[in-house]
Every structure is written in C-alpha cells, then in structure tokens.
Amino acid sequence: MKRILTGIKPTGTPHIGNYFGAIKQAIELSKNEDYEALYFIADYHALNTVKNPELFKKYTHEIAATWLACGLDPGKVMFYKQSDIPEVFELNWILNNITPKGVLNRAHAYKACVEDNKNKNLDPDSGVNMGLYCYPVLMAADILLMQSNLVPVGLDQKQHLEITKEIARYFNNTFGNFFVSPEEYIPESVGTIIGLDGRKMSKSYGNTITLFGDEKMLRSQINKIVTNSQTPEEPKDTDCAIFKIFSLFANSKQIEEMKEKFSKGIGWGEVKKQTFEVANSLLAPMREVYNYYISHPEEIDKILENGAKKARQIAAQTIGEVRKLIGKE
C-alpha cells in the first residue's frame, strides 16, 4: 500500500490560515483508503526557532490537540512525534554524507538569510545555524525513512520536497536503487488565506485569527478586520478581506446570500457579526474537543506514543536495509 506523510512544525498557536491552508485538506486526504497515512509533529525541526523548553512542550501539545480536534483519527493515522523515531536522526546523518553542499546553498530559507545579511552589510552567514542550513536534509530523512509516496505540502515547502527527491537520487545512485521518489500534493483549490489587514495571514504580520480562542477572542479578532469607509447603503465589492474570510466558513448558500447583500448594501458591522456567527458555528464543536485534550495532555502523550510504536516498525525496516546497503551490516 502507498503511503502519505506530512509533518507539522510546532512553532506557535495555530490560526485559521493553518486550518484552511493545510490541516483541513491533509485530514481529508488521510481518509483515502488507498493510502496508509503517517502524520507527525516535527518537534526537532522547531528547535531552530523555539529555544524555550516550556514553550517547546506547550506548542507540541497545542499542535497535537489541534489536529485531533480538527478530525484526525489516530485509529487510522499513525500520529507521532519526530523525536520518538530515533531512526530519523541516524538516516539524517547518512544522508548528510551524500548530499552536496551546493544543494543546500540553494535552499530558499538559507538564501533569504544570506541576502538579508548582505543588505545589512553583515557576514553572509551571520545568525545562520546548522539547523537552518541542514533543515532540508532532516526533512528528507523524515520522508524517505517512511518510504513515502505522497507528501502534502504548501507552496513554500515545495522546494524542500524537490531537494528530498534529489537526495534520494544521490543515495540510489551511490548505494543502489532503494528509496521511493515522493510526489508533492498541493491542492489547486487552496490559495492564499487572507488576514485581518488584507495581506497573507501570518503570525509575523500579526493579522491572524486564532483557531481555538474563546468566543470573546474570536469576535474581537473578526471585528479587527480592516474595511473601508463606505456607508451601509452603498454597494460593496466582494474582493475584500471580510468577504474572503466569511467565505472560508460559510456554505455555498450563505456565500450567495452575502454576495446579494453586498450588491444591495450592508453595513460592515453586520457583515462582521454574520462572519462571527458562521465562524463560531464551525469552530465551537472543534474548540470543545481541543480544550478537552489541552486539559488532558496525558491522553495526547499516549496517542503520540502509540503512533510512534507503529511508525517505528516501518522505520526499523527501512534503516535496517539502509545499513546493509552502506555496508554497516
């Protein structure tokens, strides 16, 4: 059976952009019976930016609770922490030894740091640690270890998957044809999720809507969506942040009704009120599940431990074959 694999980096409290941009599609994909699904929390990837031990643990529980609340079924999906699979890190070192430095020099994240340093007249590698530089190799180890066929990724991660394919070719050409060449899965229907200010929703912009904040927070954040100074009776253009955010939560009938109201005239306050209502209708049941898991972290840990036991069976088989190929056994 073919395998789907995706990693989720715990680097902050999830927002609705994370849900509509990645989580929702990945969970739907995990229900495809033609694939065996492995979804993991990429906690060691997060060490590149999260250096606070308490936050590190908190973010891991939050992201696990988020995926469970959004519908991930641990009975059907191997859900685990990257750090519970030691074979990942053994394979990571093996792959480092066949990966040309030039491949990593081309990685977007590293190139962006170098360019920024040059613009500031700093040493090109100022502030660059080896976790950032070698990030694509660790990602390749995550993917190749499980002999993954399909990898859901965002557009910003597409290059990393291309590097994974390249690393797999280097290994196969050196030690024999072994690793599967994974394919990316980028749903065409997923575009940029718009934030409160009309730009891409991003924590770095501070324009997000927290996925599982309470009702008061949700209402407050929706009320901060930037609108223009048009009066209620004026017709309005649907090409705006508030309509796009409303459309994320609404069904097709609700969207058509809102379009009609825009064409005839509606006050921005009323639009925000209705946006809160459709958003809360969707999020409230998931919020309840999320809050349950956050208050029962021991259940999260048990689910992740059980997932790791299953995933390690695949990992052990792969690393055993790799050891033979490189001459270790």
KEMI-459205 format. One record per residue (C-alpha): residue number from 1; residue in one letter; x, y, z. Coordinates in Angstrom, 3 decimals. Layout:
BEGIN
<node seq="NUM" type="A" xx="X" yy="Y" zz="Z"/>
...
This chain:
BEGIN
<node seq="1" type="M" xx="0.000" yy="0.000" zz="0.000"/>
<node seq="2" type="K" xx="1.220" yy="3.502" zz="-0.811"/>
<node seq="3" type="R" xx="1.934" yy="5.964" zz="1.996"/>
<node seq="4" type="I" xx="1.002" yy="9.590" zz="2.684"/>
<node seq="5" type="L" xx="3.249" yy="11.502" zz="5.055"/>
<node seq="6" type="T" xx="3.163" yy="15.049" zz="6.333"/>
<node seq="7" type="G" xx="4.953" yy="16.870" zz="9.129"/>
<node seq="8" type="I" xx="3.559" yy="19.629" zz="11.322"/>
<node seq="9" type="K" xx="6.043" yy="22.013" zz="12.929"/>
<node seq="10" type="P" xx="5.010" yy="23.220" zz="16.416"/>
<node seq="11" type="T" xx="6.168" yy="26.836" zz="16.401"/>
<node seq="12" type="G" xx="3.165" yy="28.719" zz="17.777"/>
<node seq="13" type="T" xx="-0.555" yy="28.765" zz="18.464"/>
<node seq="14" type="P" xx="-2.441" yy="27.633" zz="15.307"/>
<node seq="15" type="H" xx="-4.634" yy="30.098" zz="13.406"/>
<node seq="16" type="I" xx="-7.373" yy="29.678" zz="10.804"/>
<node seq="17" type="G" xx="-4.848" yy="30.060" zz="7.987"/>
<node seq="18" type="N" xx="-3.176" yy="26.859" zz="9.215"/>
<node seq="19" type="Y" xx="-6.535" yy="25.081" zz="9.215"/>
<node seq="20" type="F" xx="-7.859" yy="26.158" zz="5.822"/>
<node seq="21" type="G" xx="-4.430" yy="26.225" zz="4.181"/>
<node seq="22" type="A" xx="-3.192" yy="22.794" zz="5.262"/>
<node seq="23" type="I" xx="-4.886" yy="20.919" zz="8.098"/>
<node seq="24" type="K" xx="-8.332" yy="20.518" zz="6.533"/>
<node seq="25" type="Q" xx="-7.015" yy="19.144" zz="3.226"/>
<node seq="26" type="A" xx="-4.487" yy="16.847" zz="4.891"/>
<node seq="27" type="I" xx="-7.131" yy="15.311" zz="7.143"/>
<node seq="28" type="E" xx="-9.444" yy="14.715" zz="4.193"/>
<node seq="29" type="L" xx="-6.557" yy="13.094" zz="2.342"/>
<node seq="30" type="S" xx="-5.860" yy="10.803" zz="5.308"/>
<node seq="31" type="K" xx="-9.304" yy="9.235" zz="4.794"/>
<node seq="32" type="N" xx="-8.291" yy="7.867" zz="1.384"/>
<node seq="33" type="E" xx="-8.287" yy="4.096" zz="1.847"/>
<node seq="34" type="D" xx="-5.772" yy="3.626" zz="-0.962"/>
<node seq="35" type="Y" xx="-3.062" yy="5.093" zz="1.276"/>
<node seq="36" type="E" xx="-1.502" yy="4.400" zz="4.653"/>
<node seq="37" type="A" xx="-1.247" yy="7.761" zz="6.437"/>
<node seq="38" type="L" xx="1.597" yy="8.903" zz="8.700"/>
<node seq="39" type="Y" xx="1.296" yy="12.404" zz="10.205"/>
<node seq="40" type="F" xx="3.947" yy="13.581" zz="12.620"/>
<node seq="41" type="I" xx="4.803" yy="16.539" zz="14.799"/>
<node seq="42" type="A" xx="8.159" yy="17.842" zz="13.571"/>
<node seq="43" type="D" xx="9.299" yy="18.912" zz="17.014"/>
<node seq="44" type="Y" xx="13.061" yy="18.777" zz="16.361"/>
<node seq="45" type="H" xx="12.579" yy="20.974" zz="13.301"/>
<node seq="46" type="A" xx="11.064" yy="23.561" zz="15.653"/>
<node seq="47" type="L" xx="14.278" yy="23.722" zz="17.713"/>
<node seq="48" type="N" xx="15.640" yy="26.009" zz="15.042"/>
<node seq="49" type="T" xx="13.383" yy="28.795" zz="16.293"/>
<node seq="50" type="V" xx="11.938" yy="27.669" zz="19.648"/>
<node seq="51" type="K" xx="14.614" yy="27.704" zz="22.343"/>
<node seq="52" type="N" xx="12.316" yy="27.902" zz="25.398"/>
<node seq="53" type="P" xx="11.763" yy="24.396" zz="26.908"/>
<node seq="54" type="E" xx="8.321" yy="25.240" zz="28.313"/>
<node seq="55" type="L" xx="7.132" yy="26.721" zz="25.024"/>
<node seq="56" type="F" xx="8.603" yy="23.747" zz="23.156"/>
<node seq="57" type="K" xx="6.438" yy="21.340" zz="25.163"/>
<node seq="58" type="K" xx="3.392" yy="23.652" zz="25.081"/>
<node seq="59" type="Y" xx="3.484" yy="24.078" zz="21.310"/>
<node seq="60" type="T" xx="3.796" yy="20.308" zz="20.809"/>
<node seq="61" type="H" xx="0.657" yy="19.661" zz="22.850"/>
<node seq="62" type="E" xx="-1.203" yy="22.524" zz="21.163"/>
<node seq="63" type="I" xx="-0.488" yy="21.327" zz="17.644"/>
<node seq="64" type="A" xx="-1.369" yy="17.725" zz="18.534"/>
<node seq="65" type="A" xx="-4.635" yy="18.833" zz="20.147"/>
<node seq="66" type="T" xx="-5.381" yy="20.964" zz="17.086"/>
<node seq="67" type="W" xx="-5.097" yy="18.088" zz="14.635"/>
<node seq="68" type="L" xx="-7.148" yy="15.798" zz="16.862"/>
<node seq="69" type="A" xx="-9.833" yy="18.470" zz="17.255"/>
<node seq="70" type="C" xx="-9.920" yy="19.055" zz="13.500"/>
<node seq="71" type="G" xx="-10.762" yy="15.425" zz="12.860"/>
<node seq="72" type="L" xx="-7.538" yy="13.422" zz="12.659"/>
<node seq="73" type="D" xx="-8.344" yy="9.834" zz="13.634"/>
<node seq="74" type="P" xx="-5.379" yy="8.228" zz="15.470"/>
<node seq="75" type="G" xx="-7.011" yy="4.853" zz="14.883"/>
<node seq="76" type="K" xx="-6.490" yy="5.266" zz="11.127"/>
<node seq="77" type="V" xx="-3.450" yy="7.573" zz="11.024"/>
<node seq="78" type="M" xx="-0.031" yy="6.923" zz="12.562"/>
<node seq="79" type="F" xx="0.256" yy="10.145" zz="14.568"/>
<node seq="80" type="Y" xx="3.598" yy="10.574" zz="16.287"/>
<node seq="81" type="K" xx="6.406" yy="12.896" zz="17.345"/>
<node seq="82" type="Q" xx="9.512" yy="13.085" zz="15.197"/>
<node seq="83" type="S" xx="11.680" yy="12.947" zz="18.332"/>
<node seq="84" type="D" xx="10.244" yy="9.500" zz="19.197"/>
<node seq="85" type="I" xx="11.702" yy="8.000" zz="15.997"/>
<node seq="86" type="P" xx="15.497" yy="7.747" zz="16.554"/>
<node seq="87" type="E" xx="15.936" yy="6.169" zz="13.129"/>
<node seq="88" type="V" xx="15.164" yy="9.584" zz="11.618"/>
<node seq="89" type="F" xx="18.342" yy="11.022" zz="13.060"/>
<node seq="90" type="E" xx="20.514" yy="8.091" zz="12.021"/>
<node seq="91" type="L" xx="19.253" yy="8.404" zz="8.471"/>
<node seq="92" type="N" xx="19.715" yy="12.171" zz="8.654"/>
<node seq="93" type="W" xx="23.455" yy="11.689" zz="9.260"/>
<node seq="94" type="I" xx="23.771" yy="9.115" zz="6.496"/>
<node seq="95" type="L" xx="22.043" yy="11.461" zz="4.032"/>
<node seq="96" type="N" xx="24.234" yy="14.378" zz="5.107"/>
<node seq="97" type="N" xx="27.215" yy="12.394" zz="3.886"/>
<node seq="98" type="I" xx="25.899" yy="12.042" zz="0.348"/>
<node seq="99" type="T" xx="24.276" yy="15.475" zz="-0.019"/>
<node seq="100" type="P" xx="26.398" yy="18.085" zz="-1.866"/>
<node seq="101" type="K" xx="26.749" yy="21.406" zz="-0.071"/>
<node seq="102" type="G" xx="25.684" yy="23.167" zz="-3.245"/>
<node seq="103" type="V" xx="22.211" yy="21.637" zz="-2.954"/>
<node seq="104" type="L" xx="21.707" yy="23.212" zz="0.470"/>
<node seq="105" type="N" xx="23.161" yy="26.524" zz="-0.708"/>
<node seq="106" type="R" xx="20.127" yy="26.807" zz="-2.988"/>
<node seq="107" type="A" xx="17.530" yy="26.361" zz="-0.229"/>
<node seq="108" type="H" xx="15.207" yy="29.359" zz="-0.092"/>
<node seq="109" type="A" xx="15.375" yy="29.887" zz="3.684"/>
<node seq="110" type="Y" xx="19.165" yy="29.903" zz="3.709"/>
<node seq="111" type="K" xx="19.407" yy="32.144" zz="0.638"/>
<node seq="112" type="A" xx="16.957" yy="34.607" zz="2.199"/>
<node seq="113" type="C" xx="19.098" yy="34.863" zz="5.341"/>
<node seq="114" type="V" xx="22.262" yy="35.384" zz="3.307"/>
<node seq="115" type="E" xx="20.601" yy="38.062" zz="1.184"/>
<node seq="116" type="D" xx="19.275" yy="39.842" zz="4.258"/>
<node seq="117" type="N" xx="22.727" yy="39.805" zz="5.854"/>
<node seq="118" type="K" xx="24.310" yy="41.225" zz="2.714"/>
<node seq="119" type="N" xx="21.754" yy="44.040" zz="2.646"/>
<node seq="120" type="K" xx="22.718" yy="44.856" zz="6.241"/>
<node seq="121" type="N" xx="26.469" yy="44.672" zz="5.452"/>
<node seq="122" type="L" xx="26.884" yy="41.697" zz="7.761"/>
<node seq="123" type="D" xx="28.774" yy="38.450" zz="7.278"/>
<node seq="124" type="P" xx="26.656" yy="36.366" zz="4.840"/>
<node seq="125" type="D" xx="26.245" yy="33.586" zz="7.410"/>
<node seq="126" type="S" xx="25.573" yy="35.816" zz="10.414"/>
<node seq="127" type="G" xx="22.877" yy="34.227" zz="12.589"/>
<node seq="128" type="V" xx="22.715" yy="31.083" zz="10.458"/>
<node seq="129" type="N" xx="22.943" yy="27.888" zz="12.496"/>
<node seq="130" type="M" xx="23.380" yy="24.396" zz="11.110"/>
<node seq="131" type="G" xx="19.775" yy="23.544" zz="11.976"/>
<node seq="132" type="L" xx="18.620" yy="26.123" zz="9.450"/>
<node seq="133" type="Y" xx="21.225" yy="25.151" zz="6.875"/>
<node seq="134" type="C" xx="20.654" yy="21.387" zz="7.132"/>
<node seq="135" type="Y" xx="16.874" yy="21.615" zz="7.578"/>
<node seq="136" type="P" xx="16.197" yy="20.141" zz="4.103"/>
<node seq="137" type="V" xx="18.264" yy="17.027" zz="4.899"/>
<node seq="138" type="L" xx="16.348" yy="16.325" zz="8.104"/>
<node seq="139" type="M" xx="13.115" yy="16.813" zz="6.177"/>
<node seq="140" type="A" xx="14.372" yy="14.342" zz="3.582"/>
<node seq="141" type="A" xx="15.115" yy="11.838" zz="6.349"/>
<node seq="142" type="D" xx="11.559" yy="12.206" zz="7.704"/>
<node seq="143" type="I" xx="10.102" yy="11.494" zz="4.274"/>
<node seq="144" type="L" xx="12.453" yy="8.840" zz="2.933"/>
<node seq="145" type="L" xx="12.583" yy="6.808" zz="6.147"/>
<node seq="146" type="M" xx="8.908" yy="6.001" zz="5.781"/>
<node seq="147" type="Q" xx="9.232" yy="5.324" zz="2.027"/>
<node seq="148" type="S" xx="6.547" yy="7.974" zz="1.478"/>
<node seq="149" type="N" xx="4.775" yy="8.181" zz="-1.880"/>
<node seq="150" type="L" xx="2.709" yy="11.332" zz="-1.390"/>
<node seq="151" type="V" xx="3.592" yy="14.369" zz="0.724"/>
<node seq="152" type="P" xx="1.058" yy="17.179" zz="1.281"/>
<node seq="153" type="V" xx="2.997" yy="20.464" zz="1.316"/>
<node seq="154" type="G" xx="2.397" yy="24.166" zz="0.973"/>
<node seq="155" type="L" xx="3.897" yy="26.108" zz="-1.910"/>
<node seq="156" type="D" xx="6.624" yy="27.374" zz="0.432"/>
<node seq="157" type="Q" xx="7.694" yy="23.768" zz="1.118"/>
<node seq="158" type="K" xx="7.715" yy="22.578" zz="-2.483"/>
<node seq="159" type="Q" xx="11.445" yy="23.209" zz="-2.891"/>
<node seq="160" type="H" xx="12.206" yy="21.074" zz="0.154"/>
<node seq="161" type="L" xx="10.438" yy="18.145" zz="-1.477"/>
<node seq="162" type="E" xx="12.415" yy="18.715" zz="-4.668"/>
<node seq="163" type="I" xx="15.596" yy="18.582" zz="-2.584"/>
<node seq="164" type="T" xx="14.328" yy="15.360" zz="-0.982"/>
<node seq="165" type="K" xx="13.963" yy="13.802" zz="-4.433"/>
<node seq="166" type="E" xx="17.459" yy="14.956" zz="-5.327"/>
<node seq="167" type="I" xx="18.923" yy="13.463" zz="-2.143"/>
<node seq="168" type="A" xx="17.094" yy="10.188" zz="-2.824"/>
<node seq="169" type="R" xx="18.690" yy="10.085" zz="-6.289"/>
<node seq="170" type="Y" xx="22.150" yy="10.682" zz="-4.814"/>
<node seq="171" type="F" xx="21.650" yy="7.798" zz="-2.389"/>
<node seq="172" type="N" xx="20.191" yy="5.455" zz="-5.013"/>
<node seq="173" type="N" xx="22.987" yy="6.235" zz="-7.472"/>
<node seq="174" type="T" xx="25.608" yy="5.587" zz="-4.792"/>
<node seq="175" type="F" xx="24.255" yy="2.538" zz="-2.985"/>
<node seq="176" type="G" xx="21.630" yy="1.048" zz="-5.278"/>
<node seq="177" type="N" xx="18.029" yy="1.829" zz="-6.140"/>
<node seq="178" type="F" xx="16.211" yy="1.805" zz="-2.803"/>
<node seq="179" type="F" xx="14.367" yy="4.956" zz="-1.820"/>
<node seq="180" type="V" xx="10.947" yy="5.828" zz="-3.233"/>
<node seq="181" type="S" xx="10.820" yy="9.182" zz="-5.017"/>
<node seq="182" type="P" xx="7.969" yy="11.032" zz="-3.272"/>
<node seq="183" type="E" xx="5.465" yy="13.279" zz="-5.035"/>
<node seq="184" type="E" xx="4.130" yy="16.508" zz="-3.609"/>
<node seq="185" type="Y" xx="0.421" yy="17.076" zz="-3.062"/>
<node seq="186" type="I" xx="-0.598" yy="20.735" zz="-3.365"/>
<node seq="187" type="P" xx="-4.384" yy="21.128" zz="-3.706"/>
<node seq="188" type="E" xx="-5.241" yy="23.544" zz="-6.506"/>
<node seq="189" type="S" xx="-8.211" yy="24.835" zz="-4.533"/>
<node seq="190" type="V" xx="-6.021" yy="26.194" zz="-1.751"/>
<node seq="191" type="G" xx="-4.968" yy="29.764" zz="-2.340"/>
<node seq="192" type="T" xx="-3.539" yy="32.373" zz="-0.040"/>
<node seq="193" type="I" xx="-5.552" yy="32.767" zz="3.165"/>
<node seq="194" type="I" xx="-6.205" yy="36.466" zz="3.699"/>
<node seq="195" type="G" xx="-5.533" yy="38.031" zz="7.098"/>
<node seq="196" type="L" xx="-7.224" yy="40.819" zz="9.037"/>
<node seq="197" type="D" xx="-5.414" yy="43.521" zz="7.058"/>
<node seq="198" type="G" xx="-5.853" yy="42.033" zz="3.593"/>
<node seq="199" type="R" xx="-2.335" yy="40.614" zz="3.417"/>
<node seq="200" type="K" xx="-1.496" yy="36.908" zz="3.654"/>
<node seq="201" type="M" xx="-2.482" yy="35.618" zz="7.080"/>
<node seq="202" type="S" xx="0.741" yy="35.188" zz="9.040"/>
<node seq="203" type="K" xx="1.895" yy="35.330" zz="12.652"/>
<node seq="204" type="S" xx="4.772" yy="37.538" zz="11.505"/>
<node seq="205" type="Y" xx="2.233" yy="40.138" zz="10.321"/>
<node seq="206" type="G" xx="0.115" yy="39.873" zz="13.464"/>
<node seq="207" type="N" xx="-3.019" yy="39.602" zz="11.310"/>
<node seq="208" type="T" xx="-4.276" yy="36.145" zz="12.283"/>
<node seq="209" type="I" xx="-7.484" yy="34.749" zz="13.745"/>
<node seq="210" type="T" xx="-6.652" yy="32.216" zz="16.448"/>
<node seq="211" type="L" xx="-8.154" yy="28.845" zz="15.584"/>
<node seq="212" type="F" xx="-9.353" yy="27.860" zz="19.036"/>
<node seq="213" type="G" xx="-9.569" yy="31.079" zz="21.010"/>
<node seq="214" type="D" xx="-12.760" yy="31.511" zz="23.020"/>
<node seq="215" type="E" xx="-15.836" yy="33.251" zz="21.602"/>
<node seq="216" type="K" xx="-14.807" yy="36.618" zz="23.021"/>
<node seq="217" type="M" xx="-11.416" yy="36.415" zz="21.317"/>
<node seq="218" type="L" xx="-12.941" yy="35.220" zz="18.042"/>
<node seq="219" type="R" xx="-15.429" yy="38.101" zz="17.989"/>
<node seq="220" type="S" xx="-12.719" yy="40.613" zz="18.881"/>
<node seq="221" type="Q" xx="-10.369" yy="39.427" zz="16.139"/>
<node seq="222" type="I" xx="-13.115" yy="39.409" zz="13.495"/>
<node seq="223" type="N" xx="-14.070" yy="42.948" zz="14.497"/>
<node seq="224" type="K" xx="-10.494" yy="43.996" zz="13.704"/>
<node seq="225" type="I" xx="-10.793" yy="43.012" zz="10.042"/>
<node seq="226" type="V" xx="-9.929" yy="46.089" zz="8.006"/>
<node seq="227" type="T" xx="-12.782" yy="47.563" zz="5.951"/>
<node seq="228" type="N" xx="-13.239" yy="50.836" zz="4.055"/>
<node seq="229" type="S" xx="-15.378" yy="53.885" zz="4.923"/>
<node seq="230" type="Q" xx="-18.400" yy="53.009" zz="2.800"/>
<node seq="231" type="T" xx="-21.800" yy="53.592" zz="4.391"/>
<node seq="232" type="P" xx="-24.250" yy="50.678" zz="4.929"/>
<node seq="233" type="E" xx="-26.474" yy="51.552" zz="1.957"/>
<node seq="234" type="E" xx="-23.617" yy="51.634" zz="-0.567"/>
<node seq="235" type="P" xx="-22.995" yy="48.531" zz="-2.761"/>
<node seq="236" type="K" xx="-19.722" yy="46.853" zz="-1.896"/>
<node seq="237" type="D" xx="-17.046" yy="44.883" zz="-3.704"/>
<node seq="238" type="T" xx="-16.660" yy="41.248" zz="-2.603"/>
<node seq="239" type="D" xx="-12.936" yy="41.454" zz="-3.345"/>
<node seq="240" type="C" xx="-12.119" yy="42.382" zz="0.243"/>
<node seq="241" type="A" xx="-10.734" yy="40.706" zz="3.372"/>
<node seq="242" type="I" xx="-14.013" yy="40.429" zz="5.271"/>
<node seq="243" type="F" xx="-15.860" yy="38.691" zz="2.424"/>
<node seq="244" type="K" xx="-12.976" yy="36.283" zz="1.817"/>
<node seq="245" type="I" xx="-12.796" yy="35.372" zz="5.497"/>
<node seq="246" type="F" xx="-16.591" yy="34.956" zz="5.664"/>
<node seq="247" type="S" xx="-16.420" yy="32.632" zz="2.647"/>
<node seq="248" type="L" xx="-13.932" yy="30.329" zz="4.396"/>
<node seq="249" type="F" xx="-16.552" yy="29.375" zz="6.975"/>
<node seq="250" type="A" xx="-19.813" yy="29.766" zz="5.054"/>
<node seq="251" type="N" xx="-21.564" yy="27.227" zz="2.834"/>
<node seq="252" type="S" xx="-22.407" yy="27.973" zz="-0.803"/>
<node seq="253" type="K" xx="-25.921" yy="29.214" zz="0.002"/>
<node seq="254" type="Q" xx="-24.636" yy="31.586" zz="2.685"/>
<node seq="255" type="I" xx="-21.963" yy="32.909" zz="0.319"/>
<node seq="256" type="E" xx="-24.528" yy="33.650" zz="-2.419"/>
<node seq="257" type="E" xx="-26.793" yy="35.403" zz="0.087"/>
<node seq="258" type="M" xx="-23.886" yy="37.530" zz="1.301"/>
<node seq="259" type="K" xx="-22.972" yy="38.434" zz="-2.286"/>
<node seq="260" type="E" xx="-26.502" yy="39.708" zz="-2.808"/>
<node seq="261" type="K" xx="-26.331" yy="41.773" zz="0.379"/>
<node seq="262" type="F" xx="-23.031" yy="43.259" zz="-0.784"/>
<node seq="263" type="S" xx="-24.587" yy="44.265" zz="-4.099"/>
<node seq="264" type="K" xx="-27.598" yy="45.932" zz="-2.415"/>
<node seq="265" type="G" xx="-25.705" yy="47.435" zz="0.515"/>
<node seq="266" type="I" xx="-24.950" yy="46.176" zz="4.036"/>
<node seq="267" type="G" xx="-23.112" yy="47.681" zz="6.984"/>
<node seq="268" type="W" xx="-19.639" yy="46.414" zz="7.804"/>
<node seq="269" type="G" xx="-20.713" yy="45.827" zz="11.404"/>
<node seq="270" type="E" xx="-23.456" yy="43.474" zz="10.222"/>
<node seq="271" type="V" xx="-21.011" yy="41.627" zz="7.939"/>
<node seq="272" type="K" xx="-18.625" yy="41.119" zz="10.848"/>
<node seq="273" type="K" xx="-21.495" yy="39.917" zz="13.052"/>
<node seq="274" type="Q" xx="-22.517" yy="37.312" zz="10.471"/>
<node seq="275" type="T" xx="-18.885" yy="36.336" zz="9.918"/>
<node seq="276" type="F" xx="-18.537" yy="35.663" zz="13.646"/>
<node seq="277" type="E" xx="-21.706" yy="33.560" zz="13.612"/>
<node seq="278" type="V" xx="-20.662" yy="31.284" zz="10.737"/>
<node seq="279" type="A" xx="-17.116" yy="31.030" zz="12.092"/>
<node seq="280" type="N" xx="-18.223" yy="30.162" zz="15.596"/>
<node seq="281" type="S" xx="-20.715" yy="27.616" zz="14.251"/>
<node seq="282" type="L" xx="-17.864" yy="25.717" zz="12.623"/>
<node seq="283" type="L" xx="-15.254" yy="26.200" zz="15.331"/>
<node seq="284" type="A" xx="-17.296" yy="25.697" zz="18.520"/>
<node seq="285" type="P" xx="-17.525" yy="21.864" zz="18.330"/>
<node seq="286" type="M" xx="-13.833" yy="21.587" zz="17.437"/>
<node seq="287" type="R" xx="-12.935" yy="24.064" zz="20.189"/>
<node seq="288" type="E" xx="-14.619" yy="21.802" zz="22.727"/>
<node seq="289" type="V" xx="-12.514" yy="18.819" zz="21.655"/>
<node seq="290" type="Y" xx="-9.362" yy="20.962" zz="21.586"/>
<node seq="291" type="N" xx="-9.959" yy="22.239" zz="25.131"/>
<node seq="292" type="Y" xx="-10.534" yy="18.685" zz="26.337"/>
<node seq="293" type="Y" xx="-7.177" yy="17.488" zz="25.022"/>
<node seq="294" type="I" xx="-5.325" yy="20.571" zz="26.293"/>
<node seq="295" type="S" xx="-6.670" yy="19.828" zz="29.771"/>
<node seq="296" type="H" xx="-5.718" yy="16.136" zz="29.390"/>
<node seq="297" type="P" xx="-2.143" yy="16.233" zz="27.998"/>
<node seq="298" type="E" xx="-1.529" yy="12.697" zz="29.210"/>
<node seq="299" type="E" xx="-4.020" yy="11.487" zz="26.589"/>
<node seq="300" type="I" xx="-2.151" yy="13.380" zz="23.876"/>
<node seq="301" type="D" xx="1.103" yy="11.778" zz="25.010"/>
<node seq="302" type="K" xx="-0.455" yy="8.306" zz="24.935"/>
<node seq="303" type="I" xx="-1.811" yy="8.803" zz="21.407"/>
<node seq="304" type="L" xx="1.586" yy="10.002" zz="20.172"/>
<node seq="305" type="E" xx="3.410" yy="7.140" zz="21.896"/>
<node seq="306" type="N" xx="1.097" yy="4.561" zz="20.309"/>
<node seq="307" type="G" xx="1.594" yy="6.185" zz="16.911"/>
<node seq="308" type="A" xx="5.362" yy="6.128" zz="17.348"/>
<node seq="309" type="K" xx="5.340" yy="2.392" zz="18.116"/>
<node seq="310" type="K" xx="3.610" yy="1.711" zz="14.792"/>
<node seq="311" type="A" xx="5.779" yy="4.135" zz="12.838"/>
<node seq="312" type="R" xx="8.980" yy="2.655" zz="14.275"/>
<node seq="313" type="Q" xx="8.137" yy="-0.704" zz="12.744"/>
<node seq="314" type="I" xx="8.417" yy="0.924" zz="9.306"/>
<node seq="315" type="A" xx="11.442" yy="2.970" zz="10.371"/>
<node seq="316" type="A" xx="13.304" yy="-0.077" zz="11.697"/>
<node seq="317" type="Q" xx="12.763" yy="-1.989" zz="8.468"/>
<node seq="318" type="T" xx="13.987" yy="0.922" zz="6.338"/>
<node seq="319" type="I" xx="17.054" yy="1.705" zz="8.418"/>
<node seq="320" type="G" xx="17.937" yy="-1.989" zz="8.531"/>
<node seq="321" type="E" xx="18.021" yy="-2.091" zz="4.725"/>
<node seq="322" type="V" xx="19.976" yy="1.176" zz="4.585"/>
<node seq="323" type="R" xx="22.618" yy="-0.214" zz="6.967"/>
<node seq="324" type="K" xx="23.064" yy="-3.217" zz="4.717"/>
<node seq="325" type="L" xx="23.383" yy="-1.027" zz="1.618"/>
<node seq="326" type="I" xx="26.082" yy="1.198" zz="3.118"/>
<node seq="327" type="G" xx="27.981" yy="-1.847" zz="4.454"/>
<node seq="328" type="K" xx="27.307" yy="-1.423" zz="8.156"/>
<node seq="329" type="E" xx="25.630" yy="-4.848" zz="8.478"/>
